[in-house]
Structures are given as structure tokens and as C-alpha cells.
Amino acid sequence: METGKKKVAPMLILPVIWGGYYVASQRLVGYTSVFTSGVGIRFLTMIFLTVIMWKRKELPLLLRVQGVWKRLLLIGTFGFLLDLTAFIGLSMSSAASGTALLKCDVLMVNILSMIIYKQKFTWKSWVCTFVMLFGVFLVMGVDFSNFQVGDPGNLFFLLSAFFVSLNAFVIKSVQLDKKNPVCDDVVAYYNNFVTMLYFTGTSLVMGTLGQLKLVFWERDIGLVLLLAALGQTLIYVVYYYNLRNYPVWLVKTFLLLMPLVSTLITFVLFQERMISEQYLGMAVVMAGAFGILTEHKHT
């Protein structure tokens, strides 16, 4: 399958959007609890998705989910679980190692692709994938001398990566269902709504829902929330487009560029220092991505 410049564009745009969303959401959780932030982001995203579907005259499609509604609920459940396990991991381990471990979903997706779709990968594809993953670890500044996968926090990060991987395949199965294929916006709406319900319930139990009033009191917090919600909405639109049109493993491989984007954003906007290992890591990731793209053009 030949991959032209136009076709590659959505794959390259997605890490930029996701990297921006990551930075905005990280800033937001500095003001409120992660669960309260989740409620706020998902609520605004629901409004944005409603407007998009209204403009596209897709709102009636929300009720036409016969035969797939259980999987739609499962997608939302996985969406919450992948966030929950990542949050637990962050409370027990460093953000750098956590973000890097979350990118291990690319390996899980490759294995699942071999099992589900009988996908065959060339040795060059495997080498380039591991090269990119190593570059991500360098960019995130993981201390390999003290790094232990068996740490409880790291295990939660790997569990989150597993939920991310599974969810991608469930999403694609709903999009391409033989009896009732569902449009991307409907999948996104259900995912976002179910996840929002989980976040709301958790926030109520923990007594943190009242923190949402900070959005109205503090202009900066409201702006960060708005940017995070816009990012989440764009992720749904572009990510689901990519999942529909490309193999899951390829989408996940290109998402390895996301840590580079978030690192560059924090460097430019917040003057956070970058060390030589991070520059090296960026070069390594880009080299691996070029290798993947070159190899994919010949398959």
C-alpha cells in the first residue's frame, strides 16, 4: 500500500494535537483533581461533539446502535480505566517513566495485530519500532539505572497501555461492523459520554466535584480547560479517522511522536530546559519514524 503525502498528513497531525492536549491537561490537573478535570474536559467535549454532529445532521444516528451498543459502552469503560490506571501510576511513580511506559502500547498493539488480523511484520519494522520506543525513553528522561518495570506504579502504567491497546481494536470493530457500521462521531460521543459518567461518579465519591467552580472564578483555569477540551475533541475526530483508514499498529507507531511534541511545547511556552539526551532522543524517534514510513511504502 502506497502512502502519499496527503494520506500521511492525518497521521502526522495527530501527535501534534495529542501533544498539545497532554500539556493542557497536565496544567489543568495542577489546579483541580484529575477526576474533576476529567469531568470538565468531557463535559465541554460533549458540547463540541454535539455541535459537530448537529452541523453534520448526525444526531439521529446516536439511536441507531443496534448490535453494537454493548461495545460502545465497553469503549467508554476502557476509556475511563486507561485514565484511572494511568492516574494511579502517576501517584506511585514518576511522570517521565510513566509517559514512556504508556507508549509501550505500540508493542502490545503489534502483538494483538498478529493475533487478531494475522498481521506480519518485517524485521525492519520491529527494529524501527524499538528504535522509536528507545528514543521516547530518552526524550522523557527516564533514568535507566533506577528503572524497574516491577514497581507497582510502573505496572499500573503498563495496565493502562493494555487498556489503550484493547480499546483501539474495539473501536475499529465498531467502525467496521459488518451489520451496523457506526460513524466516527457516534463512537466518539458514546466514548466521551460514558467516560464522563465514570469521572462524575468518582468525583462525587471523592468529594472533589465542587472544584469545578474554579473554572468560573479563575480565567486562566477556564482557558486551560477550554484548550484541553478542544484538544480532546480534535483527538476524537482525527484519531478515529486514522483508526478507520489505517492499521491500528501504524496509528500507534506514529503516536510515538507525541512525547516529542509535548516536550517541545513546554520548552517553547514554559521555558523548561532540555538536556542533550532529549535532543538525541528526538533524533532517534524521527529516524525510527522515517524507517517505519519507508518500510510501510513498500508493503
C-alpha positions in Angstrom: 0.0 0.0 0.0 1.5 3.3 -1.0 1.4 6.1 1.5 1.3 9.5 -0.2 1.9 12.9 1.5 -1.8 13.6 1.6 -2.5 10.3 3.3 0.3 10.7 5.8 -0.9 14.1 6.9 -3.6 12.9 9.4 -1.0 10.6 10.9 1.4 13.4 11.5 -1.2 15.9 12.7 -2.5 13.5 15.4 0.7 13.5 17.6 0.7 17.4 17.4 -2.9 17.5 18.6 -2.4 14.9 21.3 0.9 16.5 22.5 -0.9 19.8 22.9 -3.8 18.1 24.7 -1.3 16.4 27.0 0.3 19.7 28.0 -3.1 21.5 28.6 -4.5 18.6 30.7 -1.3 18.4 32.7 -1.6 22.1 33.5 -5.3 21.7 34.4 -4.7 18.9 36.9 -2.3 21.4 38.7 -5.5 23.3 39.6 -8.0 20.6 40.3 -8.1 16.9 41.0 -7.6 14.6 38.0 -11.2 13.3 38.3 -12.7 16.9 38.4 -10.5 17.8 35.4 -11.9 14.7 33.6 -15.5 15.8 34.2 -14.8 19.3 33.0 -12.9 18.2 29.8 -15.5 15.6 28.9 -18.5 17.9 29.5 -17.1 20.6 27.2 -16.1 17.9 24.7 -19.7 16.6 24.7 -20.9 20.1 23.8 -18.4 20.4 21.0 -19.3 16.9 19.7 -23.0 17.8 19.8 -22.5 20.9 17.7 -20.4 18.9 15.2 -23.0 16.2 14.9 -25.8 18.7 14.6 -24.0 20.5 11.8 -23.4 17.2 10.1 -27.0 16.1 10.8 -25.7 13.0 12.6 -27.5 13.3 15.9 -30.3 10.8 15.0 -27.5 8.2 14.4 -27.0 8.2 18.2 -30.1 6.0 18.5 -29.1 3.6 15.6 -26.7 1.5 17.5 -28.4 -1.9 17.4 -26.0 -4.8 17.8 -23.1 -2.5 18.7 -24.3 -0.6 21.8 -22.6 -3.0 24.2 -19.2 -2.4 22.6 -19.8 1.3 22.6 -20.3 1.1 26.4 -17.2 -1.1 26.6 -15.2 1.6 24.7 -16.2 4.2 27.3 -15.4 1.9 30.1 -11.9 1.2 28.7 -11.6 5.0 28.2 -12.1 5.5 31.9 -10.0 2.6 33.0 -7.0 3.6 30.9 -7.1 7.1 32.6 -7.7 5.7 36.1 -4.8 3.2 35.9 -2.5 6.0 34.5 -3.5 8.3 37.3 -2.8 5.7 39.9 0.6 5.0 38.3 1.4 8.7 38.4 0.6 8.8 42.1 3.1 6.0 42.7 5.9 6.7 40.1 7.5 9.4 38.1 5.6 11.1 35.2 8.6 10.6 32.9 8.8 6.8 33.3 5.0 6.6 33.2 4.7 8.5 29.9 7.4 6.4 28.4 5.8 3.1 29.6 2.4 4.2 28.3 4.0 4.3 24.8 4.6 0.5 25.2 1.1 0.1 23.9 2.7 0.1 20.4 4.3 -3.3 21.2 1.0 -4.6 22.6 -0.8 -3.5 19.5 1.7 -5.2 17.3 1.2 -8.5 19.2 -2.6 -8.1 19.1 -2.5 -7.3 15.4 -0.6 -10.6 14.8 -3.2 -12.5 16.8 -6.4 -10.8 15.6 -5.5 -9.8 12.0 -2.7 -12.3 11.3 -0.6 -9.2 10.6 3.0 -10.0 9.6 5.8 -7.5 10.4 9.2 -7.4 8.8 12.3 -7.4 10.9 12.9 -3.8 9.8 9.5 -2.7 11.1 10.3 -4.3 14.5 13.8 -2.7 14.6 12.4 0.8 13.8 9.6 0.4 16.4 12.1 -0.5 19.1 14.3 2.4 18.0 11.4 4.8 18.3 10.5 3.5 21.7 14.1 3.9 22.9 14.0 7.4 21.6 10.9 8.1 23.6 12.5 6.9 26.8 15.4 9.3 26.1 13.1 12.2 25.4 11.2 11.6 28.7 14.4 11.5 30.6 13.9 8.0 32.1 16.7 7.0 34.5 17.5 3.5 33.3 19.8 2.9 36.3 16.9 3.1 38.7 14.2 1.9 36.4 12.3 -1.3 37.4 9.3 -2.5 35.5 8.2 -4.4 38.5 7.5 -1.3 40.6 3.8 -1.1 41.4 3.4 2.3 39.7 5.0 1.0 36.5 2.7 -2.0 36.5 -0.3 0.4 36.5 1.2 2.3 33.6 1.6 -1.0 31.6 -2.0 -1.9 32.6 -3.2 1.5 31.2 -1.2 0.8 28.0 -3.0 -2.6 27.7 -6.4 -0.9 28.0 -5.4 1.7 25.4 -4.4 -1.2 23.0 -7.6 -3.2 23.5 -9.8 -0.1 23.1 -8.3 0.7 19.7 -9.3 -2.7 18.4 -12.8 -2.5 19.9 -13.3 1.0 18.3 -12.2 -0.3 14.9 -14.5 -3.3 15.2 -17.5 -0.9 15.8 -16.5 1.4 12.9 -16.3 -1.6 10.5 -19.1 -3.7 11.9 -20.5 -5.8 9.0 -24.1 -5.4 10.1 -24.2 -1.9 11.6 -21.0 0.1 10.9 -21.0 3.2 13.2 -19.7 6.6 12.1 -16.7 8.0 13.9 -18.7 10.8 15.7 -21.2 8.4 17.2 -18.3 6.3 18.6 -16.6 9.4 20.0 -19.9 10.6 21.6 -20.6 7.4 23.4 -16.9 7.1 24.5 -16.9 10.6 25.8 -20.3 10.4 27.5 -19.7 7.1 29.3 -16.2 8.2 30.4 -17.7 11.5 31.7 -20.3 9.5 33.8 -17.5 7.4 35.3 -15.5 10.6 36.1 -18.5 12.3 37.6 -19.4 9.4 39.8 -15.8 9.0 41.0 -15.5 12.8 41.7 -18.7 12.7 43.7 -17.5 9.9 45.8 -14.2 11.6 46.4 -15.9 15.0 47.1 -13.9 16.9 44.5 -16.7 17.9 42.1 -17.1 21.3 43.7 -13.7 22.3 42.3 -15.4 22.9 39.0 -16.4 26.3 40.3 -12.7 27.4 40.0 -13.3 27.4 36.2 -15.7 30.3 36.6 -13.6 32.1 39.2 -10.2 31.9 37.6 -9.8 33.0 34.0 -6.6 31.1 33.5 -8.1 27.8 34.7 -11.1 28.3 32.4 -8.8 28.9 29.4 -6.7 25.8 30.1 -9.9 23.7 30.4 -11.2 25.1 27.1 -7.9 24.3 25.3 -7.9 20.8 26.8 -11.5 20.2 25.7 -10.7 21.4 22.2 -7.7 19.1 22.1 -9.8 16.1 23.3 -12.4 16.9 20.6 -9.8 17.0 17.9 -8.3 13.8 19.2 -11.6 12.0 18.8 -12.0 13.4 15.2 -8.5 12.7 13.9 -7.7 9.5 15.9 -10.9 7.8 14.9 -10.4 8.8 11.2 -6.9 7.3 11.4 -8.2 4.1 13.0 -10.8 3.7 10.3 -8.4 4.2 7.5 -5.1 2.8 8.7 -3.9 -0.4 10.5 -4.0 0.1 14.3 -0.3 -0.7 14.6 0.6 2.1 12.2 -1.5 4.7 14.1 0.1 3.7 17.4 3.6 3.9 15.9 3.1 7.4 14.7 1.7 8.4 18.2 5.3 7.7 19.5 5.9 11.2 18.2 3.6 12.7 20.8 6.1 13.0 23.6 8.4 15.0 21.3 5.6 17.5 20.6 4.7 17.9 24.3 8.3 18.3 25.2 8.8 21.0 22.6 5.6 22.8 23.6 6.7 23.0 27.3 10.2 24.1 26.1 8.8 26.9 23.9 5.9 28.1 26.1 7.2 27.5 29.6 10.9 27.7 29.1 11.6 24.3 30.6 15.2 23.2 30.0 16.1 20.4 27.6 19.2 18.3 28.0 21.4 16.7 25.4 19.8 13.3 25.9 16.4 14.7 24.9 17.7 16.2 21.7 19.3 12.8 20.9 16.1 11.1 21.7 14.2 13.3 19.3 16.6 12.5 16.6 16.3 8.8 17.3 12.5 8.9 17.3 12.4 10.8 14.0 14.9 8.3 12.4 12.7 5.4 13.6 9.6 7.1 12.2 11.3 7.6 8.8 12.3 4.0 8.8 8.7 2.9 9.5 7.3 5.1 6.8 9.8 4.0 4.3 9.1 0.3 5.1 5.4 0.8 5.0 5.6 2.3 1.5 7.0 -1.0 0.3 4.3 -3.2 1.9 
